[in-house]
């Protein structure tokens, strides 16, 4: 797949290297949580106001830190969407780039921008990739339960709001508030500052490295070159194998 003179990975879980996809997801999380323009800063402030209204003080502390990073991103002119896009670049004018480090991704992102590609083209590709990869993963593997829980919570909250408007009962308003807090529980702000313990960015990198070590311990070679499909299939296989072993051990204990 090519845009201008940029060769990109097609949106296919059997083609995209998981290493690239993991980095792609990481920068999309930063884009969603921080953004890179003044609108993103305004959104962070709005989130803080919402959390303050619900007296969610732990979440306020996390989101305050994210607001500082969002302001820094604007000042530095960082575009996390462009960095996510860069993770899907196979080559530019036939030249292959290394994205092993964040600095390398930033440099590649600058090279991509220099080709004259528009933000609309970047966004169109990212949206297509996300839509197709999510669909393929949901068909080939188990759907993301966290996403299902969130959508169900939003649906339930919407129904309660309609009930409150059309046929309110004494406890309906309290039910709406509880349902809204459930949505907030399922969409808690994530710590994005890599200098802080418990941040999701470092945790994603650690989880990837731990998986690679687990592959090597089980004599699985070439894990760092696995496609998305290869990676998820291998993880699924060992999860099923572990579950079967545990069930067998539990069965033996009962005898």
C-alpha positions as CSV (number, residue, x, y, z in Angstrom):
1,X,0.0,0.0,0.0
2,X,1.5,3.3,-1.1
3,X,0.6,7.0,-0.3
4,X,2.7,9.4,-2.4
5,X,6.2,7.9,-2.2
6,X,5.6,6.2,1.2
7,X,5.2,2.4,1.2
8,X,3.0,1.3,4.1
9,X,1.9,-2.0,5.6
10,X,-1.5,-3.0,4.3
11,X,-4.2,-3.3,7.1
12,X,-3.8,-7.1,7.5
13,X,-3.0,-8.9,10.7
14,X,-1.1,-11.6,8.7
15,X,1.2,-8.9,7.2
16,X,1.9,-6.3,9.8
17,X,4.8,-7.1,12.3
18,X,3.5,-7.2,15.8
19,X,6.6,-5.1,16.9
20,X,5.4,-2.3,14.7
21,X,1.7,-2.7,15.8
22,X,2.7,-2.6,19.5
23,X,4.5,0.7,18.9
24,X,1.6,2.0,16.8
25,X,-0.9,1.3,19.6
26,X,1.4,3.0,22.1
27,X,1.5,6.3,20.2
28,X,-2.3,6.1,19.6
29,X,-2.8,5.9,23.3
30,X,-0.6,9.0,23.7
31,X,-2.5,10.7,21.0
32,X,-5.8,9.9,22.6
33,X,-4.6,10.8,26.1
34,X,-2.6,13.9,25.3
35,X,-3.1,15.1,21.7
36,X,-0.8,17.6,20.1
37,X,-2.8,20.8,19.7
38,X,-4.7,23.4,21.8
39,X,-8.0,21.5,21.3
40,X,-6.4,18.5,23.2
41,X,-5.4,20.8,26.1
42,X,-9.0,22.1,26.2
43,X,-10.3,18.5,26.3
44,X,-8.0,17.7,29.2
45,X,-9.3,20.7,31.1
46,X,-12.9,19.6,30.4
47,X,-12.1,16.1,31.6
48,X,-10.7,17.6,34.8
49,X,-13.9,19.5,35.3
50,X,-16.0,16.4,34.8
51,X,-13.9,14.4,37.3
52,X,-14.0,17.3,39.8
53,X,-17.8,17.3,39.6
54,X,-17.9,13.6,40.4
55,X,-15.2,14.1,43.1
56,X,-12.9,11.4,41.6
57,X,-9.8,12.8,43.3
58,X,-7.4,10.0,42.3
59,X,-8.4,10.3,38.6
60,X,-8.0,14.1,38.9
61,X,-4.4,13.7,40.0
62,X,-3.6,11.4,37.0
63,X,-5.4,13.7,34.5
64,X,-3.6,16.8,35.9
65,X,-0.3,15.1,35.1
66,X,-1.6,14.3,31.6
67,X,-2.6,17.9,31.2
68,X,0.9,19.1,31.9
69,X,2.2,16.6,29.2
70,X,-0.5,17.7,26.8
71,X,0.8,21.3,27.1
72,X,4.3,20.2,26.7
73,X,3.4,18.3,23.5
74,X,1.8,21.4,22.1
75,X,4.9,23.5,22.9
76,X,7.2,21.0,21.4
77,X,5.0,20.4,18.4
78,X,4.8,16.7,18.9
79,X,2.3,14.8,16.8
80,X,1.7,11.3,18.3
81,X,-0.6,10.5,15.3
82,X,2.2,11.1,12.9
83,X,4.5,8.9,15.1
84,X,1.9,6.2,15.0
85,X,1.7,6.5,11.3
86,X,5.5,6.3,11.1
87,X,5.4,2.9,12.8
88,X,3.5,1.5,9.8
89,X,6.0,2.8,7.2
90,X,7.8,0.0,5.3
91,X,10.0,2.4,3.3
92,X,10.2,5.8,1.7
93,X,11.6,6.0,-1.8
94,X,12.9,2.4,-1.2
95,X,14.8,3.3,1.9
96,X,14.0,1.2,5.0
97,X,14.0,2.9,8.4
98,X,14.7,1.6,11.9
99,X,12.1,2.3,14.6
100,X,13.7,0.6,17.5
101,X,13.7,3.7,19.7
102,X,11.3,6.6,20.3
103,X,13.9,8.9,18.9
104,X,14.1,6.9,15.7
105,X,10.3,7.0,15.4
106,X,10.4,10.8,15.8
107,X,13.0,11.2,13.1
108,X,11.0,9.0,10.8
109,X,7.9,11.0,11.6
110,X,9.8,14.2,10.5
111,X,10.9,12.4,7.3
112,X,7.3,11.5,6.6
113,X,6.1,15.0,7.1
114,X,8.8,16.3,4.7
115,X,7.3,14.2,1.9
116,X,4.3,16.6,1.9
117,X,1.8,14.1,3.1
118,X,-1.3,15.8,4.5
119,X,-2.8,15.2,8.0
120,X,-6.0,14.1,6.2
121,X,-4.1,11.3,4.4
122,X,-2.4,10.3,7.7
123,X,-5.8,10.2,9.5
124,X,-7.5,8.3,6.7
125,X,-4.9,5.5,6.8
126,X,-4.9,5.3,10.6
127,X,-8.7,5.1,10.7
128,X,-8.7,2.4,8.0
129,X,-6.0,0.4,9.8
130,X,-7.8,0.5,13.2
131,X,-11.1,-0.5,11.7
132,X,-9.8,-3.4,9.7
133,X,-7.3,-4.7,12.3
134,X,-10.0,-4.6,15.1
135,X,-12.4,-6.4,12.8
136,X,-9.9,-9.1,11.9
137,X,-8.8,-9.6,15.5
138,X,-12.4,-9.9,16.7
139,X,-13.1,-12.5,14.0
140,X,-9.9,-14.5,14.5
141,X,-9.6,-14.2,18.3
142,X,-11.8,-13.4,21.3
143,X,-13.3,-9.9,21.3
144,X,-11.8,-7.3,23.7
145,X,-14.0,-7.8,26.8
146,X,-13.0,-4.3,28.2
147,X,-14.5,-2.6,25.1
148,X,-17.7,-4.7,25.4
149,X,-18.1,-3.8,29.0
150,X,-17.7,-0.1,28.2
151,X,-20.2,-0.1,25.4
152,X,-22.7,-2.0,27.6
153,X,-22.2,0.6,30.4
154,X,-22.8,3.5,27.9
155,X,-25.9,1.8,26.6
156,X,-27.3,1.2,30.1
157,X,-26.6,4.8,31.0
158,X,-28.4,6.1,27.9
159,X,-31.5,4.0,28.7
160,X,-31.6,5.4,32.2
161,X,-31.3,8.9,30.9
162,X,-34.3,8.3,28.6
163,X,-36.2,6.8,31.5
164,X,-35.4,9.9,33.7
165,X,-36.7,12.2,30.9
166,X,-39.8,10.2,30.0
167,X,-41.0,8.5,33.1
168,X,-38.9,9.4,36.1
169,X,-39.1,7.4,39.4
170,X,-37.8,8.5,42.8
171,X,-34.5,6.6,42.5
172,X,-33.9,7.0,38.8
173,X,-31.6,10.0,39.2
174,X,-29.4,8.1,41.6
175,X,-29.3,5.2,39.1
176,X,-28.2,7.5,36.3
177,X,-25.4,8.9,38.5
178,X,-24.3,5.4,39.4
179,X,-24.3,4.3,35.8
180,X,-22.3,7.3,34.8
181,X,-19.7,6.5,37.5
182,X,-19.5,3.0,36.0
183,X,-18.6,4.5,32.7
184,X,-15.9,6.6,34.4
185,X,-14.6,3.5,36.1
186,X,-14.2,1.8,32.8
187,X,-12.5,4.8,31.2
188,X,-10.2,5.9,34.0
189,X,-7.4,8.1,32.8
190,X,-4.1,6.3,32.4
191,X,-0.7,7.6,33.7
192,X,1.1,8.6,30.5
193,X,4.2,10.2,32.0
194,X,7.0,7.7,31.6
195,X,8.8,9.2,34.6
196,X,6.1,8.0,36.9
197,X,5.7,4.5,38.3
198,X,2.7,2.7,36.9
199,X,2.6,4.5,33.6
200,X,0.9,2.5,30.8
201,X,3.6,3.3,28.2
202,X,6.5,1.6,30.1
203,X,4.1,-1.2,31.1
204,X,3.3,-1.9,27.4
205,X,7.1,-2.1,26.6
206,X,7.7,-4.4,29.6
207,X,4.8,-6.7,28.7
208,X,6.2,-7.0,25.1
209,X,9.7,-7.8,26.4
210,X,8.3,-10.3,28.9
211,X,6.4,-12.1,26.1
212,X,9.5,-12.2,24.0
213,X,11.4,-13.8,26.9
214,X,8.6,-16.3,27.4
215,X,8.8,-17.3,23.8
216,X,12.6,-17.9,24.0
217,X,12.1,-19.9,27.2
218,X,9.7,-22.1,25.3
219,X,12.2,-22.4,22.4
220,X,10.1,-20.3,20.0
221,X,12.4,-18.6,17.6
222,X,11.9,-15.4,15.7
223,X,9.2,-14.0,18.0
224,X,10.4,-10.4,17.3
225,X,9.5,-10.9,13.7
226,X,6.0,-12.3,14.2
227,X,3.1,-10.8,12.5
228,X,0.1,-9.7,14.5
229,X,-1.6,-13.0,13.6
230,X,1.4,-15.1,14.6
231,X,1.8,-13.3,17.9
232,X,-1.8,-13.6,19.0
233,X,-2.0,-17.2,17.8
234,X,1.1,-18.2,19.8
235,X,-0.2,-16.4,22.9
236,X,-3.6,-18.0,22.5
237,X,-2.0,-21.5,22.2
238,X,0.0,-21.1,25.4
239,X,-2.9,-19.7,27.3
240,X,-5.1,-22.7,26.3
241,X,-2.2,-25.0,27.1
242,X,-1.8,-23.5,30.5
243,X,-5.5,-23.6,31.2
244,X,-5.7,-27.3,30.2
245,X,-2.7,-28.1,32.4
246,X,-4.3,-26.2,35.4
247,X,-7.6,-28.1,34.8
248,X,-5.8,-31.4,34.8
249,X,-3.9,-30.6,38.0
250,X,-7.1,-29.5,39.7
251,X,-8.7,-32.7,38.6
252,X,-5.9,-34.7,40.1
253,X,-6.1,-32.9,43.4
254,X,-9.8,-33.8,43.7
255,X,-9.0,-37.5,43.4
